[in-house]
Amino acid sequence: MESKQKKTSGFVKTGLSVSILLLAAALVFFILQRGTVSLACLIAASVLCVVFLILFLVGRKKPAEKKAEPKAEPKPEPEAEPAKEETPVEEAEEETADEAGSEPEEGAEAGASEEGVGLKESLAIASHAHRTEKVSKAYIANYLRSVYPDNVELNERVNETTTGLPLADTHYVKDKKGKKTCFVYVYEIEGAMMLLLKTKDPLGKEMKKEHESVRRSAFPKAKDAWYSVVVDDSLTNAQVEDMLDRTIALYSGEPVPEKAPAEGIGLKESLDIAAHAHRIEELSKQAIATYLRKVYPDKVELNERDHFTKTGLPLADTHYVTDKDGKSVCFVYVYETEGAMMLLLKTKDPLGNEFKREHGSVVRRSAFPKAKDAWYSVVVDDSLSNGQLEDMIDRTIALYTGEPVPKKTKHIVAPIHTVAHVTVAEAKAMVTDEQAEDAIEEAVTEHTGKKGIINVDTLSNTFDEGDTVTVEKLKEKKLIQPSIGQVKLLARGTLNKVLHIELQDFSLEAVKMVIATGGTVKHV
């Protein structure tokens, strides 16, 4: 057989060589004597050359393909899932578990395997996580015991093995056929918490999208996917319970149980959390009142009060909104204690739960004040921007007025700490663009006349403390020509007094200088 193939290959090579020579001869014949005969010879030689070239290429490809074909290997038998646990927990948890895979790329195929993060890495992340709201192995076990007395079997254990390695509680759920499945490992290390949830990928991926602290886990090895959940401040206790509920429902085949709304956090506890919260962006009762006054001049009634009562207890500003029926409703308590800020927003549960999902542990259901509608505590820390706080206030007001959230450019802005004199560079460092824009009072009228400019240092050298600067006064002091009808204020030099500017235009740097020294700016 092999000899026959070699003979065929030799014939094709010889034929290809001869056809190439014939093609060359036919081409020369056609060039020397153009005619019908020479053209026919050229075409025939070309066809012959192409045929032998194809035969040659096909002959080369077949042996190559045959050589490259690997021997078929027997397919591995699928790994059978044990009835109870894939790996004995004590043995599995004493492994090093150093392997930590990477997350799948976005757009990867639905069934693609994900190695996931290793146990050791998950525990290391959990050990550095910050958690304000208390949660523990005992908390999880008590929750499961109270909600699932018949469906869940608890296995509570000490926190560490005899070798010092972390040891998890392992809890089991019964399916409709009575089969037990270990659905969660609960680790507790120095107050930190980490859960491994056994779930199928559609649900696990949903949880990943909902919570940043959820990752695919490489441990333990199993047919179903396991997900690591680091219980930090981005997760509320209710959200942890929800993930447990949905995982149990996956295996039990029963719906997630409906639960009564939580009683909520007390006022004293909310204020204590706010007192220890870190906040870079300054905020105050006054700033919130100013925001409400500007955006809702007709809808909101303000009640600004001292920070403390005579007995030293915290005292909140209480602001009211006029609802669809014309009734006045107190929708917010604003507390300010030693620079810390905490709000109580009166809202209905669907909206309050939205706030909780959006802002994690800074939003909690409040037990105070007692009311038909739900109240939510909002601790104003660095995880919450002024714009986000503004959005929650707007949506709460819209809930009672029935009107859409207003489109606006004004924001809750911290008050400026004024100084006696300021340069352009100092003002830029002291005052943000947002604060400068917010400080401009709008009272625009029609403008006539030529446009002119004036610099801040010129006003500082010409006007007295507390003076109001207008186009007319600039003309009186002969700082602009009589034909000028519109003036723009520009930043330059130093400003060392309080001035009240009422002009047609300003640079933001000039506005910053004016408000940094305690002055005001009005756009006329």
C-alpha positions in Angstrom: 0.0 0.0 0.0 2.8 2.3 1.0 4.7 1.5 -2.2 1.7 2.3 -4.3 1.3 5.7 -2.7 5.0 6.5 -3.3 4.6 5.5 -7.1 1.5 7.8 -7.4 3.4 10.6 -5.7 6.3 10.3 -8.1 4.0 10.3 -11.1 2.3 13.5 -9.9 5.6 15.2 -9.3 6.9 14.2 -12.8 3.6 15.3 -14.4 3.8 18.7 -12.6 7.4 19.2 -13.8 6.5 18.3 -17.4 3.4 20.5 -17.4 5.4 23.5 -16.2 7.9 23.0 -19.0 5.1 22.7 -21.5 3.5 25.9 -20.1 6.8 27.8 -20.5 7.2 26.5 -24.1 3.6 27.4 -25.0 4.1 30.9 -23.5 7.2 31.5 -25.7 5.4 30.1 -28.8 2.5 32.5 -28.1 4.8 35.5 -27.8 6.7 34.7 -31.0 3.7 33.8 -33.1 0.4 35.2 -31.9 -2.5 33.2 -33.4 -5.3 30.8 -32.7 -3.0 27.7 -32.6 -0.5 29.3 -30.2 -3.4 30.5 -27.9 -4.9 27.0 -27.8 -1.5 25.5 -26.9 -1.1 28.1 -24.0 -4.6 27.3 -22.6 -4.1 23.6 -22.8 -0.7 23.8 -21.1 -2.2 26.1 -18.3 -5.0 23.6 -17.6 -2.6 20.7 -17.5 -0.3 22.6 -15.1 -3.3 23.5 -12.8 -4.5 19.9 -12.7 -1.1 18.5 -11.7 -0.6 21.3 -9.1 -4.0 20.4 -7.4 -3.0 16.7 -7.4 0.3 17.5 -5.9 -1.2 19.7 -3.1 -3.9 17.1 -2.2 -1.2 14.4 -2.1 0.8 16.4 0.4 -2.2 17.3 2.6 -3.5 13.8 3.2 -0.3 12.4 4.8 0.0 15.5 7.0 -3.6 15.2 8.3 -3.1 11.5 8.9 0.1 12.1 10.8 -1.4 14.9 13.0 -4.5 12.9 14.0 -4.0 11.9 17.7 -5.0 8.6 19.1 -8.4 8.7 20.6 -8.2 8.7 24.4 -11.0 7.1 26.5 -13.3 9.7 28.0 -13.1 10.1 31.8 -16.1 8.9 33.7 -18.2 11.8 35.1 -17.5 12.3 38.8 -20.4 11.1 40.9 -21.8 13.6 43.4 -21.7 12.1 46.9 -25.1 11.9 48.7 -24.0 14.1 51.6 -20.7 16.0 51.1 -18.3 16.0 48.2 -15.3 16.0 50.6 -15.3 15.3 54.3 -15.4 18.8 55.8 -12.7 18.2 58.4 -10.3 16.8 55.8 -11.2 19.5 53.2 -10.7 22.4 55.6 -7.3 21.2 56.7 -6.0 21.4 53.1 -3.8 24.4 52.2 -6.3 25.6 49.7 -3.7 28.0 48.2 -5.1 27.8 44.7 -7.0 30.9 43.7 -8.4 31.1 40.2 -9.4 34.2 38.2 -12.9 35.5 37.4 -14.3 34.5 34.0 -13.9 37.2 31.3 -17.1 39.2 30.5 -18.9 37.6 27.6 -17.5 34.1 28.3 -19.7 31.2 27.2 -22.5 30.3 29.5 -21.2 26.9 30.4 -17.5 27.9 30.7 -15.7 26.7 33.8 -14.6 29.2 36.5 -11.8 28.0 38.8 -12.7 30.7 41.4 -11.0 32.2 44.4 -9.3 29.8 46.9 -10.4 29.2 50.5 -7.2 30.7 51.9 -7.7 33.9 49.9 -11.4 34.2 50.8 -10.5 33.9 54.5 -7.8 36.5 54.1 -10.2 39.0 52.5 -12.8 38.3 55.3 -10.2 38.8 58.0 -9.6 42.4 56.8 -13.2 43.2 56.1 -15.0 45.9 58.2 -18.3 45.0 59.8 -20.4 47.4 61.9 -23.7 45.4 62.1 -23.1 42.3 64.4 -23.3 38.9 62.8 -21.7 35.5 63.9 -22.0 31.8 63.5 -24.5 31.8 66.3 -26.6 34.5 64.6 -26.7 32.4 61.4 -27.6 29.2 63.3 -30.3 30.9 65.3 -31.8 32.4 62.1 -31.9 29.0 60.4 -33.2 27.3 63.5 -36.1 29.8 63.8 -37.1 30.0 60.1 -36.4 26.4 59.0 -37.1 24.2 62.1 -37.9 21.1 59.9 -36.0 21.7 56.6 -32.5 22.4 57.9 -30.1 20.3 60.0 -27.5 22.3 61.8 -23.9 21.3 62.4 -22.3 23.9 64.8 -18.6 23.6 65.5 -15.7 25.4 67.1 -14.0 28.1 65.1 -10.7 26.3 64.6 -9.3 22.8 64.1 -6.6 21.3 66.5 -4.0 22.5 64.0 -5.2 26.1 64.2 -6.9 26.2 60.8 -10.4 27.8 60.6 -13.3 25.4 61.0 -16.7 26.1 59.6 -20.2 25.3 60.7 -21.8 23.1 58.0 -25.5 23.2 57.6 -27.7 20.8 55.6 -31.0 21.2 53.8 -33.5 18.4 53.0 -35.0 18.2 49.5 -38.5 16.9 48.7 -37.1 13.3 48.6 -35.5 13.6 52.0 -31.9 13.8 50.6 -29.6 16.0 52.7 -27.3 18.5 51.0 -24.7 20.7 52.7 -25.6 24.1 51.4 -23.4 26.4 53.4 -20.0 26.6 55.3 -20.0 29.4 57.9 -16.5 30.7 58.9 -15.9 33.1 61.8 -12.4 34.4 62.3 -11.6 37.1 64.9 -15.0 38.7 64.5 -14.9 38.5 60.7 -17.4 36.4 58.8 -17.2 34.4 55.5 -19.8 32.1 54.0 -19.4 29.5 51.3 -22.8 28.9 49.6 -23.5 25.9 47.4 -25.7 27.0 44.6 -26.3 26.5 40.9 -24.7 29.0 38.5 -27.7 31.0 37.4 -28.5 31.9 41.1 -24.8 32.3 42.0 -24.2 34.7 39.1 -27.3 36.7 40.2 -25.8 37.1 43.7 -22.5 38.2 42.2 -24.2 40.9 40.2 -26.1 42.1 43.3 -23.2 42.1 45.8 -19.5 42.9 45.2 -18.5 40.8 48.2 -19.7 37.6 46.4 -17.1 35.6 44.4 -17.0 32.2 42.7 -15.1 29.8 45.0 -12.6 27.1 44.0 -13.3 25.3 47.3 -14.8 22.7 47.8 -14.6 20.9 44.5 -18.1 19.9 43.5 -20.5 19.5 40.6 -22.6 22.4 41.7 -20.9 25.9 42.0 -19.8 27.2 45.4 -19.7 31.0 46.0 -17.7 32.8 48.7 -19.5 35.6 50.5 -17.4 38.0 52.6 -19.8 39.6 55.2 -18.6 43.2 55.3 -20.4 46.6 55.7 -21.6 46.4 52.1 -24.0 43.6 53.2 -26.9 44.1 55.6 -28.0 41.2 57.8 -31.2 41.0 55.8 -29.2 40.6 52.6 -27.2 37.7 54.1 -30.5 36.1 55.2 -31.9 36.6 51.7 -29.0 34.8 50.1 -29.4 31.9 52.5 -33.1 31.8 51.8 -32.7 31.6 48.1 -30.0 28.9 48.3 -32.2 26.8 50.6 -35.2 27.3 48.2 -33.0 26.0 45.3 -32.5 22.6 47.0 -35.8 22.3 49.0 -38.0 23.2 46.0 -40.1 25.4 48.3 -40.6 29.2 48.0 -38.6 31.7 50.0 -40.5 32.3 53.2 -42.2 35.6 53.7 -41.0 37.4 56.8 -42.4 40.3 58.9 -40.5 43.6 58.5 -37.6 44.0 60.9 -38.2 46.0 64.0 -35.4 48.3 63.1 -32.5 50.0 64.8 -32.9 52.4 67.8 -32.3 56.1 67.7 -29.4 55.9 70.2 -27.7 53.2 68.2 -28.1 55.1 65.0 -26.5 58.2 66.6 -23.7 56.2 68.0 -22.9 54.8 64.5 -23.0 58.3 63.1 -20.7 59.6 65.8 -18.0 57.1 64.7 -18.6 57.6 60.9 -15.8 59.1 58.8 -16.8 62.0 56.5 -14.5 64.1 54.3 -17.1 66.1 52.4 -18.5 68.6 54.9 -22.2 68.8 55.5 -24.5 70.4 58.1 -28.1 70.9 59.1 -27.8 74.4 57.6 -26.6 73.1 54.2 -29.6 70.7 54.0 -32.0 73.5 55.0 -30.5 75.8 52.4 -30.9 73.0 49.7 -34.6 72.4 50.6 -35.3 76.2 50.6 -33.8 76.6 47.1 -35.3 73.6 45.4 -38.7 73.4 47.2 -39.6 77.0 48.1 -43.4 76.2 48.0 -43.6 72.5 48.9 -41.4 72.3 52.0 -41.8 74.0 55.5 -38.5 74.1 57.4 -38.2 73.7 61.2 -34.6 74.5 62.1 -33.6 73.9 65.7 -30.5 73.7 68.0 -28.3 70.7 68.0 -29.2 69.7 71.6 -32.0 70.1 74.1 -31.3 71.8 77.5 -30.8 68.4 79.0 -28.0 67.6 76.4 -30.0 65.2 74.3 -29.6 65.4 70.5 -32.3 67.7 68.8 -33.1 67.3 65.1 -34.3 69.7 62.5 -37.8 68.5 61.5 -38.9 69.5 58.0 -42.4 69.1 56.5 -43.8 68.5 53.0 -47.3 69.3 51.7 -48.7 66.1 50.3 -51.2 65.6 47.4 -54.2 66.2 49.8 -52.7 69.5 51.2 -51.7 67.8 54.5 -48.4 68.7 56.1 -46.2 65.6 56.7 -42.9 65.5 58.6 -40.7 63.6 56.2 -37.2 64.0 57.7 -35.3 64.4 61.0 -31.8 65.9 60.6 -29.3 65.3 63.4 -25.9 67.0 63.7 -23.7 65.9 66.6 -20.1 67.0 66.8 -19.8 67.2 63.1 -21.5 63.8 62.5 -24.7 63.7 60.5 -27.6 61.3 60.6 -31.0 61.6 58.9 -34.3 59.8 59.6 -36.4 59.6 56.4 -40.1 58.7 56.5 -40.8 56.5 53.6 -42.9 53.5 52.6 -41.1 50.1 52.6 -40.7 49.6 48.8 -38.7 52.9 48.5 -36.9 52.3 51.9 -35.8 48.9 50.7 -34.5 50.4 47.5 -32.4 52.8 49.5 -31.0 49.8 51.5 -30.1 47.9 48.4 -28.4 51.0 46.8 -26.4 52.2 49.8 -25.8 49.1 52.0 -25.2 49.4 55.7 -25.5 53.3 55.9 -29.3 52.8 55.5 -31.2 50.8 58.1 -34.8 50.4 59.1 -35.4 52.6 62.1 -37.5 51.7 65.2 -37.9 55.4 65.9 -40.3 57.2 65.6 -43.2 54.7 65.8 -45.4 55.3 62.8 -47.6 53.6 60.2 -45.1 54.5 57.4 -41.5 53.1 57.7 -38.7 55.3 58.9 -35.1 54.7 57.7 -31.9 55.8 59.4 -29.3 57.2 57.0 -25.7 57.6 58.5 -23.9 60.2 56.4 -20.4 58.8 55.9 -17.8 58.8 53.1 -19.7 56.0 51.2 -22.5 58.5 50.6 -22.0 61.6 48.4 -23.9 64.8 48.8 -25.6 64.1 45.5 -26.8 60.6 46.6 -28.2 62.1 49.8 -29.9 64.8 47.8 -31.4 62.0 45.6 -32.9 60.2 48.6 -34.4 63.4 50.0 -35.9 64.2 46.5 -37.4 60.7 46.1 -38.9 60.8 49.6 -40.5 64.2 48.9 -41.8 62.9 45.6 -43.5 60.0 47.4 -45.7 62.4 49.3 -46.3 65.1 46.7 -46.9 62.7 43.8 -44.8 64.9 41.6 -41.7 63.8 39.7 -38.2 64.4 41.1 -37.2 67.9 40.0 -34.4 68.4 37.4 -31.9 70.8 38.9 -28.3 71.9 39.1 -28.2 72.9 42.7 -26.7 70.6 45.2 -26.4 70.3 49.0 -23.2 72.2 49.6 -21.2 72.7 52.8 -20.9 76.3 54.1 -17.7 78.1 53.4 -15.2 78.9 56.2 -14.5 82.6 55.5 -11.2 84.4 55.8 -10.2 88.1 56.2 -8.3 88.2 52.9 -7.7 85.8 50.1 -5.6 85.4 46.8 -6.8 83.7 43.6 -4.8 80.6 44.4 -6.0 80.4 48.0 -9.7 80.8 46.9 -9.3 78.0 44.4 -8.0 75.7 47.1 -10.7 76.7 49.6 -13.8 76.7 47.5 -15.0 74.0 45.0 -16.7 74.8 41.7 -19.9 73.3 43.0 -19.9 75.6 46.1 -19.2 78.6 43.8 -22.0 77.8 41.4 -24.4 77.2 44.3 -23.5 80.6 45.8 -24.6 82.6 42.8 -28.1 84.0 43.3 -30.2 84.1 40.2 -32.1 87.3 39.4 -31.4 87.9 35.7 -32.9 90.9 33.9 -32.5 92.1 30.3 -29.0 93.6 29.6 -28.3 96.6 27.4 -25.2 98.5 26.6 -21.6 97.5 25.8 -19.8 94.7 27.7 -17.0 95.5 30.1 -14.8 93.8 32.7 -13.6 94.6 36.2 -11.0 92.8 38.4 -11.5 91.8 42.0 -8.4 93.6 43.3 -9.7 96.9 41.7 -12.9 96.5 43.7 -10.9 95.7 46.8 -8.8 98.9 46.5 -11.8 101.1 45.6 -14.9 100.0 47.7 -15.3 99.9 51.5 -16.2 96.9 53.7 -19.7 95.7 53.1 -20.4 97.8 50.0 -22.6 96.5 47.2 -21.0 96.6 43.7 -23.3 97.5 40.8 -22.8 98.8 37.2 -24.1 102.2 38.4 -21.6 102.4 41.3 -18.7 101.4 39.0 -19.7 104.3 36.7 -19.8 106.7 39.7 -16.3 105.7 40.7 -15.2 106.1 37.1 -14.0 102.5 36.9 -15.9 101.8 33.7 -17.0 104.0 30.7 -20.5 105.5 30.7 -21.5 103.4 27.6 -20.9 100.1 29.5 -24.1 98.4 30.4 -22.9 94.8 31.3 -19.9 94.0 33.4 -18.0 90.7 34.0 -16.0 90.3 37.2 -12.6 88.6 36.8 -10.2 87.2 39.4 -6.9 89.0 40.1 -4.7 89.9 43.0 -6.0 89.9 46.6 -9.4 90.6 48.2 -9.3 91.8 51.8 -12.9 92.8 52.6 -16.5 91.7 52.3 -18.3 92.8 49.2 -21.7 92.1 47.7 -21.5 91.8 44.0 -24.5 92.4 41.7 -23.3 92.2 38.1 -24.1 90.4 34.8 -21.3 87.9 34.7 -18.4 86.4 36.7 -15.6 83.9 36.4 -15.9 81.0 38.9 -12.5 82.0 40.4 -13.8 85.6 41.1 -16.9 84.1 42.8 -14.7 81.9 45.0 -12.7 85.0 46.1 -15.8 86.9 47.0 -17.5 84.1 49.0 -14.3 83.1 50.6 -14.2 86.5 52.4 -17.9 86.3 53.3 -19.4 88.3 50.5 -22.3 87.4 48.2 -22.8 87.2 44.4 -26.0 88.0 42.5 -26.5 87.5 38.8 -28.6 90.5 37.6 
